[in-house]
Amino acid sequence: MTRMLFLDIDGTLVGKDQRIPQSAIRAIRAAQGNGHPVLICTGRARAGATGWRYAR
């Protein structure tokens, strides 16, 4: 069964320092590697969320 992973940006994916922790990056990559799409679900305007699309 394919499951989708939806993540909020502020306070969930990104800390107060505006960085994505390496542990979160590893978990996202593991989910993607298992065939699960990872999507951003946020209250931010599109312009405020677009930069995270390519976050590394």
NORUR-V632322 format. One record per pair of residues at least 12 apart in sequence whose ideal C-beta (glycine too) atoms are under 10 Angstrom apart, sorted by the first residue. I is the first residue (numbers start at 1). J is the second residue. If there is no record, write none. Layout:
BEGIN
I;J, I;J
END
This chain:
BEGIN
1;35, 1;36, 2;34, 2;35, 2;36, 2;37, 3;31, 3;34, 3;35, 3;36, 3;37, 4;31, 4;36, 4;37, 4;38, 4;39, 4;41, 5;27, 5;28, 5;31, 5;32, 5;36, 5;37, 5;38, 5;39, 5;41, 6;37, 6;38, 6;39, 6;40, 6;41, 6;42, 7;20, 7;24, 7;27, 7;28, 7;31, 7;38, 7;39, 7;40, 7;41, 7;42, 7;52, 8;40, 8;41, 8;42, 8;43, 8;44, 9;40, 9;41, 9;42, 9;43, 9;44, 9;48, 9;49, 9;51, 9;52, 9;55, 10;42, 10;43, 10;44, 10;48, 10;49, 12;24, 12;40, 12;41, 12;42, 13;25, 13;28, 13;38, 13;40, 13;42, 13;52, 13;55, 14;42, 14;52, 14;55, 18;52, 19;55, 20;52, 20;55, 20;56, 24;55, 25;55, 25;56, 28;55, 40;52, 40;53, 40;55
END
